[in-house]
Amino acid sequence: MKKLLTVLLAAAMVLTYSVPAVFADTITQADIANQANAKAQSEMSNVNAAKTLYLNGVTYTKNTDSTSLDYGVEYAEFALGGTTYTLSKAAVEAIAADVVANAQTDVNAAQVSVINSNVTDSASLAVQLALITAAASPYYTSNGFATKVAAKVTASGDSYEFAASKARYLAAINAVDPTKYSTTVVTTAVPAEGLAVGDSRQSKVAGLKADALTAFNAATTNTTAKAKKVATDFLSAVGLIQTSAQEAAATQNLATVKANAVKDLTNYADNAYRAEKKILEDTIANASTSAADKATAQTKLNALKANIDSIVAMKTTQINAATTTTEVTAIAIVDTTATANTLNDAIYGITAQGAVTAKDAIAQAVKDQAALDKMTTIDGITLKYQDGAVDEALAATLVKVYDGTYTSSTAALQAMASALATKTNDQLVTQKKSVAKTISDTDLSVYDETRAAEAQKLIDEYVAKVNAATTSKDVTDAKAAFDAALAKVTTIAQHNTMIASSPAGSLYTEYVNKYKAMLDAYVDYYYTTHTVATPARDAVQAAVQAYMLKAYTTDEMATRVAGAKSLVDNLKTDAALKSAAADVVTAINAIDKNVTLASKANIVAAGNAMDSYLENPGTAQTDVSNYSVLIAAKATLKALENANVNTLANAIATATDKAAAVKAATDAYNQYVKDYPTSKSDLTVAKATIDAAQTALDKADAAAVSDMIGKLPAADKVTAADADAINAAAKAYDALDDAAKTLVTDVNKAKLDLCQKALSAAIAAQAKLVQSYKITASSKAYKGKMIIKWTVKGTAVTGVKYQVWRSTSKNTGFKKMFTTSAKKYTNTKNLKPGKVYYYKVRAFVTVDGVKYFSDWSNKAFRTAK
């Protein structure tokens, strides 16, 4: 357990002064340390061998009597004691480990005694080394290990068993991962899983787990039965709730059942149609059938296909709306005992074509209203109903139209309106504000600074998700996910419980079991090898323990060991601490007497210096004579920064540049929250003012973008000439923040998207026309000038221009001379009489900053005059 001492003693051997070889029997301090270390290792090897031998000899069996043990938790192996179960394997192994730890403690004490013996010859050293053997041998000779174990079982076996069983039950609780459950909120209660309306499976499991852990931590010594019951009740409740994987499997199964049901319906309807059609046709063809009956049969035959198609559509809608396989079965798609003549009655419950027509009429009225509802806005910008709400209400209403619940369009329309009444976007806005405020108002004072920063990060993340939500369900899901994520952030109170010594918390137990003895020995060795004036040993050991217990997890604690050793290795002398305290005094004196916002750098520097000083064991705030000045300066600075945020927030109302004012206030607020994460509630009013101003900016920006989109032509009217307007609207939309983008209606977003696609198509079409041009050029020479003309074959395109290039060689050396929208160019410059000049022309059109070219014309040439 205390291998550290071995390393340090070996190091001590290297550093110790070596005496001349002539004094062969003289024992140096390095020799003593080396041999003591080797003897300690050898004796502990014997102890560990005895432990292995003992544990291999213990017989275990599983007690599977769930009425007296474990209650559904994985059955533990128990050591047999006579005819009854005594201790679990985990408890026996814990006792054995503690026996080894006791042996290590005894051996360490003997080892330190040998090192401090100051013997000078081999014989004396041998006597001292025998003390190490004497300390260890009771643990491995004459069945000594078993005797030590038995003593611990007698003294505290129940405590070991309690700890082992609690660990087993706790592991079973912690093994349940809420993230493996869906965040989807149920809109109808699911009694079989214990879910109420508004629950998500993830939030339900997270809540059950939190409650179980709270109850479990209340189960102290000798309440194993209570710990068992907490674990059992929790596992039983969670066992009823479907994981996401189970939900997916159930959903897939439901989809398969629905698909099969629709397939059966379609097949049966096809068969029934053919059978009914044959009967009606036979009736009409039968010479003995009366004229009236033939007419009736013909009417039925004429309506038969439409009638059955409507019935299939109705039943398909009902099937697809079902939420369980039981509901699908209960719809009673077909009655295989019915005859074809009773198709409408027994099988589908519709007695005449007229009934189907009436239901279709009601359904059409509902569909027409739904189409209007989808386009209705609150303020000309924001759609009235939430995303998907109209489609959801329409589907539910149509099911009840076709099953006969609604027998008039008035009843159906009222039902759909009622369903939509709670799905409006203004209600969504209210819900989003409420939930975002609830998340934002999370009390960060319950966390330390590190965890408060983690919680604030979650707050920012989920407030953004809430603000971006387009349905009430999205908001509810985001809140449930936030709650689950926040539950994983450890509070100060939870940490205090974890590091408490009585009852022993999980982190305290981890420290005592794994690190305390080793780190105490590390401190002890420091004091045996250093004689300068330093803080008291107890104070250093307490400081090391306090440093280790700042960890929030066992993994973090493991990473702090090096830092704990560094505290010891870098212990300052009393004189050095006095000098360091003086440096802090100097840093504090550098703070302005009249603190302003500009004093922050010096205050932070002084605070950091103070924190660094207090990290040294044996130090206290009272060592720094002007510490109270630093505290007062920090308080003043915080108050000034608080006031500054409020001032900036209040200045928004009268600011000329509202956007800049909002940004300044937001930046100041965010910095305040970063610096004082547990005090953000101090600025609740200022935050509300900033948020309201930001919302107003978002609405104005969204309205401006919506106006730009509204002025664009319909997609089918877009031409390449609209490129600037369409690109400007797209750029303005992209520049909006996420909150503002949600205020641009889906209708406008869709229009912008269609316009962009239409523009791309128009550009491609226009470019293609220009690229297909066939140009024929000609030239004529006059004294001092050359005239080039050209003709173009192809469809005229607005904005086309032409480039004229010239060379004195037929195939190389062409340079651009002129660009024109005309079909003629007069060259008067740089012409040398008697020299031949070659000209070629090409057309191009520029769309959205890109040039699209035609092929080159022929090369026209003339000799200059």
N, C-alpha and C positions, 0 to 999 in steps of 0.2 A: 504493500500500500504506500510505503514511503520511499519509493525508489529515488526521489529527489535527493535524499540525504546521501545516497551512494554517489551520485554524480558530484555533489558538492565536496564530499570528502576526498574523492579522487582528484578533484581539481586542487584541493588543499595540498595534496601530496606533491603535485608538480611545483607548487609555488613555495613549498617549505625549503629552507636552507639545507643544502646537502653537506654532510660532514665528510672529512677525508676518510678514505677507505681503510686507513691504518687502524682506526678505532672500529674494528669489525663487529664487536658484540654490543656496541653502543646503539641503542634504539632511538631513531629520530621520530619526530611527531608525524612525519609522513608515513613511516613504517607502521606506526600505531594505527593511523587512520586507514591505511591500506588493508592491514590484516583484520582490523575490526569490521571493516566493510565486507571482506571476503567471508569471515565467519558468520556475520549476520545473514548474508545471502544464502550460505550453505544451510544454516539452521531454518530459515524460512522455507527453503526448498523441502526440507523434511516435514515441516508443518503442512505445506500444501499437498505433499504426497499423502500425508495422513488424512487430510480432508477428502482427497479423491478416493482413497481406499474406503473411507467411512461412507461416503455418498453412494459408491458402487454397491455397498452391502445393504442399502435400505430397499425394502420391498414396497412397491406402490401398487395401488389398484384404483380404478375409477368408481366413485360412488354415483350411481345413476338414479338414485331415489330422489326424484324431483320434488317430492312433497316435503322432504326434510332438508334439501340442499340445493343451492344454485338457481332454482326456479327458471329454467330456460337459458341461463348463462352457460357457456361451454363448460361441461363437467371437468372438474379438477382432479388430478391424481392425488391420492392421500396415502400416507404411510400407515401401514397396519400396526395397530397396537393391541395385541391380544385379539379379541373378537370384535373390536370396535375401531372406527376410524379416529385417528388422533389429529395429526398435523398434515396439511397439504404439502405437496412437493415444494411449492414456492416458499412456504414458511420454513421448511427444513433447510433449504438452500440458503435462505436469509440468515438463519441461525448459524449455519456452518461458516458463512462469510464473515459474520461478526466474531466468531471464535478465532478465525484467522486474523481479523483486525486486532483483536485483543492480544494475540501472540505478537503481532507486529509492534504494537505499542510497548509490550514488555521487552522485546528484543531491541527496539529503538532506545529505550531507557538504559538498557545494559550497554549498548553500543556507545551512547554519549558518555556513560560513566567510564568506559575503557579509554575513550579519547581524552577525557579530562584527568586520567590517572597520573599522567606525567611519569610513567615508568621509564627506566633508562636501559634495561637489559632484557634479553630474550626470556629468561626464566620468569621474570616478573610479568612480562607481557602474557606469557602462557597462562599464568594464574588469572589475569584479568580477562583473557579471552574465554576462560572457562565460565565466567559469569554469563556470557551470552548463551552458551550451551545450557546453563542452568535455567535461564529465563525461558528458553524455547522447548526444552525436553519434556516438560509436563504436558505439552500439547501433542506429542507424537509417540511417547513411550508408554508401554503397559496399558494400551487401550485408552490413552489419555485424551485423545480427541473426542471419542464417544462420551467420556466422562464429562468433558467440558460442555458438550452439546446437551447432555442430560441435565446438567445444572441449569443451563439457560432455559430448557423446556420447563423445568420445575418452577423456576423463578418468574418467567414471563412468557411462557408458551402461548397463552391466550392472546397476549398483545401481538406476538408475531403472526399468529393465525388471523387475527383481526386485520392487521395491515395487509397480509397477503390476500385475504378474501376481498377486502375493499379495493385493492389494486385490480383484482380480477373483474369485479363488478364495474369499477370505474372504466377499465379498458373497454368493456362491453358497451358502455354508454358512449364513450368517446369515439368508438369505431363507427358510430352512425354519423354519416356526413350529410348535412342538410342540402349541400349543393348538388347532391345526386337526385334531388327532387325538383319538380317543376315549379317555376315562379308564377305560372298562370293562375289567376284568381278564379275560383269557382263562382258561378252566378246562381247556382241552385245548390242547396245543401246536399252533402253526400254522407248520410248517416253511417253507412258501412265503414267509412274511413274516419269518422269523427270530424268531418269538415263542415263548417258553417258557411253561409253566404259571405263572401269577402275574404275568405281564407285562400291562401295558396298552399300547396302541399309543402313547399319549402319553408314558408313562414310557420306553418303548423308544426313541422318537425323541429325547426329551430327553437320555437317556443317551448315545446315539450322537453327538448334537450336542456335548455336553460333552466327550466323548472326542476328537472331531474338533478342537474348538477348542484343547484342551490340546496335542494333537499338532501342530496348525498353528502355535501360538505357539512351539513348539520348532524350527520351520523357520526358521533365520536366513539371513543373506546367503549367496548362491551355492547355496542348496538349493531352487531353484525346483521341481525335479522332485519333491522330497519334498512340497512344498506342493500340487502338482498331485495327487499320489497320495492325499494325505489327503482333499482335496476330492472326488476321484473315488470313492474307497472309500465315503465318507460318502453321497454322492448316490446311488450304486448301491444301498447298503443301504436307504436311506430310500425309494428308488423302489419297493421291493418291498412297502412297508407302506401299507395303505389309509388314506386320510384319512377324516375323519368323513363328508364328502360322498360319497366313494366307497363307504364302508360303507353309508350310507343308500340309495345307488343299488342296491347289491348286495342289501340287505335287501328293498327294494321289488321287485327282480327275483325274489328267492326267494319272496316272498309271492305274486307273480303266478303263478310256476310252480306253487306249491302249490295255489293256487285253481283253476288250470286242471286240475291233476292230479285234485283232488277232483271237479271238474265232470265230467271224462272218466269217472272211476270211477262216479259216480252215474248218468250217462247209460248207460254200458255195462251196469251192474247192472240198470237198469230194462229195457233191451232183453233182457238175458239172462233176467230174471224172466218177462217176457211169453212169450219163446220156450219156456222150460222149462215154464211153466204150460200152454202150448198142447199140448206133447208129452204131459205127464202127463194132461191132460184128455182128449186123443184116445185115450190108452191105456186110460183108464177106460171111455170110451164105446164102444170097439171091442168088438163082440160076441164076437170070437174070442179076446179076452184072457182068460187063466185067472183064476179067482177069486183065487188067491194073488198073481198079478201085479197084479191090480186093487187088492188090499189094500195091496200095497207102494207102488204108484203113489199111492194115496190118502194114505198116511202121508207120503210125500215132499211131496205137494201141500199137506197141512196144515201142514207145517213149513217150506215153501219160503220164504215171505216173511220169517219171523223169522230163518231161516238167512242169507239174503242181507243183511238189515239188519245182522246181527251182523258179517258179513264186511266190509261197507262201513264199519261203525264201527271195526273193527280196522284196516283199511287207512288210514282217515282219520287215526286216531291216529298211525300210523307216519309218514304224510306230514307231519303237523304237527310231529312231533318231529324231522324231518330238519333238518340245519343247512346243507346245501349243495344246489344243484340236482342235482349228481351223485347224492347220496343219494336224492333224490326219484325220479330216473329208475331207479336201481338197485332200487327197491322192486318194480318190474315189476307195476304195478297190474293190467293186463289182458293177456290173451293173445288177440289178435284171430283167431288161427287155430283156437282151440278151438271145439268145437261146444257147443250148449246142453246136451247130455246130460252133458258133462264139466265142467259149471260148477264143481262143488265140487272136482274133482280137479285138472285142468290149470290152471284159471284161478286158483283161490284156495288150492289145496293142502290143502283140508279134505275128508275123505272121507265124513263122515257128520254128521248133525245132532247126534249125541251128543257129538262132539268140540267143537262150538261151545258146547254146554251146559256142558261141563266147564270150558272156558275162562271162560265167563261166571261160573261158580260161584267159580273162583279169583279173578277180577276183583272180584267182590262182596265176598269175604273181605278183599281188600286195601283196597277202598274203606271197608269198615266199620272196619278198623283205623286208616285215615287219619283218619276222623271222630273217633275216640277220641284219636289223637295230637294233633289240633288243639286239644283241650280239656285236655290234660295239662299240669299246672303243676309247677314245681320246689318252690315253697314256699307254694302256695296263692294266690300273687299273680302270680308271673312264669311265663309260658308256657314250657314246656320247649323247644319248637323255635322257631327263628328264623322271622321273617315269610317266607311263601312256600316254606319248606323242605319242608313236608309235601306241598303241591301239586306241587312239582317232583319229589320222590321218587315220588309216586303216578303221575304221568304217565310217568316213565321205567320204572317197574315194569309198568304196564299194557301198554306197547309190547312188553315182553319176554314178558308173559303171552300175548298174542295172536300173537306170532311163534313161539311154541312153546318159547322158552328155558326158561321155568318151567312145569313140568308138574304141579306140586302147589302147594297154598296155602302149605304149610310153606316151600317154596323161595322163593316170591314174597314172603312176609312177612319171611323172613330177609334177603332182598335189600333190601327197603325199609328195614328196621331198620338194616342196615349203611350204607345211603346217608344215613340220618338221624343216624347216630352222631357225625358230624363237624359237625352243624348245630344243636347244642343251644345254648340261650341262655346256659347257664353257660360254655360254651366261648366264646361270643360275648363275654361279660363279660370273660373272661380275655384274649381277643384285644384287646378295646377298651382294657383297662388297659395291656396291653403296648405297643400302638401309640401310645396317648396319652402314655405315659411316654417312648417313643422320641422323639416329636415335642417333648414338653416339655423333654427333656434336650438339645435341639439346642445345640451349643456357640456361644454368642453372642460369645465372646472373639475370634473371627476377624473380627468386624465393628467398624467404628467406631461411635460412639454413635448416629448417625443411622440407619445401616443396621441396627444391632442393634435399634433401636426398630421398624423395618420388619419385621424377622424375628420379633420378639416378637408383633407384630400378627398375622402369619401363623400363628404358633404358637397363639395364643389362638383364632383363627378355626377352625383345623383340629382342634384338640383338641375344640372344641365340636361340630364335625361328626362326629368319631369317637364322642363320647359320645352323640350323637343317633342313631347308626346302628342299624338294626334287623336287618341281615344282615351276614355276613362280607364279602360283596362290597362293601357300602357302606363298610366299614372300609378294605378294601384300596384302593378307589377314592379315598377321602379321603386316604390316605397317599400314593398316587401323585400326586394333584393337589398336595399339600403339597410334595413333593419337586420337582415341576416349578416351582412358584411360588418356592420358596426358591432354586432354581438361578439365578433372575433377580436375586437380591440380591447385589451385588458385595462380596466379602470384602476385607479389608485387603491380603492378599497379592496378590489380583487387581489391586487398585488400584495397588499398588506397581509391579507389572509394567507397568501402563498408563502410569504417569508416569515410568518409568525412562528415563534418557538413553542408556544402552548396555546391551543393544540398545534402540533407541528404541521406547518403548511408543506405543500409539495416541493417548493423550491428550497425551503429550509432543510427539509429531509434530504434532498439531493445534495445540498452543500455539506451537511454533516456526514452523510454516507460516503461521499466521493472526494471531498476536497479539504475538509477542516483539519484532519490530522496531518495531512501532507503539508498544508500551508502553515499550520502552527509549528511544525518541525522546521520548516523553511525559516520562519522567524527565529526560532530557538537557535538554529545554527548560525544565523547572522549575529546574534548576540554573543555566541561563544567565540566568534572570530573577529569581533570588532570591540574595541575598548573606548572609542571616542564617545563624547557625551551626545546622546541621541534621545528621542522620546522614549518613554517607558515601554517595556516589552508588551504589557497588557494593552496599552493604548494602540500599539501597532497591530497586534492581533485583532483587536476590535475594528480597527480601520480596514484591515484586509477583509474581515467578514462583511462589514458594511458595503465595501466595494463589490464583493461577489454577489451580495443579495440585491444589488441594483438590477441584476438580470431579470428579465421578464419571462424567459423560457429556459429550459434545461440546455438547449443548444447554445443560447446566448451565454449562459453561465460557463459552459465549457470554453468559450472563446475569451472569457475574462481572466482565465488562470494566468496567462502571460502578463497581463496588466497588473494582477495582484502581486506577482513576483517582482515586477518592475517597481512597485511601490516600496518593497523591501530593499531591493538592490540600490534604489536611489534615495534611501533615507537621508535626509539632511541632518547635519549636526545642529545642535542648539544654536550655535553661532550663525550657521547658514540660514536657519529659519528666522532668526532675528533680523538678518540682513534682508531676507525676502519680504518680511513684514514691512520693513522700512521702504522697500521699493513700491509696495502697494500704497503706503501712505503718500509717497511722492506722486503716484499716478492719480490718486484721489485729489490731491492738492492742485492738480492741473485742470480740474473741472472749474468752469466759470462760476464765480460766486452768484451771479445772476443768471440762472440757467435759461437758455433759449433753445429753440429747435436746432440751432447751429452747434449746440454743446454736445450733441448726440455722440459724435466720434470719440470724444474724451471720456464720456460716461461709459460707453461700451468698452473702451480700452481698460478703464479702471475696473469695471465689473469683471472682465475676463481675467485681469491680474488677480483679483480677489478670489475668483473661482479656482484659478490655478494654485494659489497659495493654500486654499482650504483642502485641496486634494492631498496635501502632505499629511501623513499621520502625525498626531500630536499637536495639531494646530486648531485654533478657534477664532471666531470673529472678534473676540475681545483682544486678540493680539494686535489688531490694527486700530490704532487710537482714533482715527477719524472715520471709522466704518459707517457711523451714523450719517456722515456727510454724503457718502455714496448712496445710502438708502434714500435719503431725502432728495438727492438729485434725480435718482431713478423715478421716484414718485412724481416729481415736478415735470420731468420729461414726458412721462406717460400722460399726465394731465394735459400738457401742451399739445401732444400729438392727438389726443382725443378731441380737444377743442379745434385743432386744425381740420380734422375730418369733418366735424360739424360745420365749421365755417365754409369749407369748400362745398359741402352738400347744400347749404343754404344759399350759396352764391349762384347756384345753377339757375334759379328762377329768373335772375336779372341778367344773366350772362348773354352777351351778343353771340358768341360762338358756343352754342349749347353742347355740341359734341365734345369740344375741347374741355369744357367745364365738367362734364360727366366723367370724362377720362381722368382728369386730375383728381376728382373726388374718389373715383373707383380705385385708382392707384394708391392713394393715401389710405383708404380703408383696407385694401388688401395688405399693405405693409403693416398696418396696425395689427391686423389679425395674425399676421406672420410673427410679429414681435411679441404679441401678447395673446396667444391662442386661447387662453382660458378666460379672456376678458372681452370677447367680441360682443357679448350681450350688452356691453356699455354703449354700443353704437347702434342699437336697434332702430331708433328713430332716423338716424342719418342714413342707415342702410335702406330703409323704406323710401326715403326721399330720393336716394340715388337710383334705386330700382325703378321707381315711378318715372323718373326722368329718362332712364334708359328705355323703358317701355314706350314712352311717348316718342322718343327718337326712332325706335324700331317701327312704330306704327307709321310715322311720317315717311321713313325710308321705304317701307313696304308699299305705302300708298303711291309714292313717286314711281317706284318700279312697276306697280300695277297699272299706273297711268301710261307709262311708256309701252307696256305690253298691249294695253287696250287700244293704243293708237296704231298698232301694227295692222297690216291688212290680214284678211283671212288667209289661211294657209294656201288655199287653192288659187289665191290671187297674187302670191308672192312672186316677185321677179328679182333678178340680180341687182336691180337699182335699189332694192330695199335693204341691201347688205349693211349699210351704215346704221340704220335704225335698229335692225334686228341685233346686230353685234353690240350696239350700245346698251340695249335692254338686257342682253345676256350678261354683259360685263357688270352692269348695275346689280343684277340679281346675285351674281357670284360674289359681289362685294358685301352683300348683306351678312350680318352675323346669323347664327343658327336660329335665334329667337325671332328675328325679323323675317327670316325665310318661311317660318311657319305661318306668318300672317299673310303671305301671298297665297291666294286660293289655288286649289288644285286645277281649277278651270284655267286660270292664267298661266300656271306652270305648264299645263298641257298645251296651251296655245303657243307659248314661247318655244316649247320643244318642237311642235309641229312646224312653226315658222322657220326654225333653224334647219330642220330637215328639208323643208321646201326650198329654202335658200340654197342649200347644198345641191339640191337637184337642179335648181334654176341655173346656178353657176356652172354645173357640169354640162347642162344643155347648151348654155351660151358658149362655153369654151369649146364644146364639140362643134358648134356651127362655125366658129371662127377657124378652128383647126382644120375644117374641111374646105376652106376657101381655096379656089384655084385662081391665081393672079397671073396676068399676062402683061409684061412691061415692054415699052418701046421708047426710043430716044431720037432726038433730032438736034443736030449741031448748028449753031449760029455763031456769028462773030462775037467772041468774048463770053459766050454762054452755051449751056447745054440744057435742053428741056426733056424731062423724063415724065411719061404718062403711063397709066396702067388701068386695066379693067379687072373687075372682080366677078367671079361666078360663085353664087351662094346666097343664102338667106341673110338679109340685112340685120345687123345687130347694133343696138344703141351703144355709143361710146367706143366704136372701133377706131383705131389709129394705125398708121403705117410707118414703118422704118425704111429709109432709103440708105443703102450701103454702096460704097464706091471702091474701085481698085484699078490699078494700071496693069494688073495681070488678070488673066481669065479665071484662074482657079484659086489664087491665094491673095493675101494682103488686103482683104476687104475691111473697110472701116466705116462706122456709122457716120453718115453725113447730116441726116435731117429726120425729124419726126413730124408728121402732119396728119390731120384728119381729112385732108383733101386727097385727090387722086392724081396729083401733079406736083412736080418739083423742078424748080429752075436753079441750076448750078452755075454760079458766076464766079466762084472763088477757086484759086489754085488750079487754073486751067492753063496748060501750055500748048500753044498751037502745034499741030502735027503729031500730038501724042494721043494714043487710043485710051479711052476710059470705059470701064465696064460698070454697069449698075444692076443691082438686084433689090427687090422689094419684098417685104413680108408684112402681114397684118397681125395685130394683137389687140386684146381687150384686157383691161385690168379689173379684176373683181376681188374685193376684200384683200387688196394689197398684193395679189398674185397676178402675174402676166401670163396669158395663154396665147401662143403664137400659131400662125398658119405655116404652111410650107413656103419655101422661097419661090419667088417668081423665076421666070427665065432670065438670063443675063442679057440686058440691052447694052449695046456698045456703039460708040461713034468716035471719029477722030476730031479733036478740038480744032476750031478755026481761029 
